[in-house]
Amino acid sequence: MRILLLSCNTGNTDNTGNCVAQLLANELGVTVIAPNIKLYVYPDGKYTVGRKNQGKMKEFTSRKVGKYSEVYY
């Protein structure tokens, strides 16, 4: 299953480490696709990431390991 998250900056990992999209992917165990900067949605249903489409949609997969998300070494 894949989730397309159309919400501004939810794929931005530049300043925050784990972003909303990564946390959602971890929690649900699915792939999440989200914009790394501001998202512009137009009346015709089209959208761009950044006013001049300079951003991108990033893909996040679950990093969950084991039953309770522990990391085993």
Buried (B, 14 or more C-beta within 10 A) or exposed (E): EEBEBEEBBBBBEEEEEEBBBBBBBBEEEBBBBBBBBEBBEEEEEEEBBBEEEEBEBBEBEBEBEEEEEEEEE
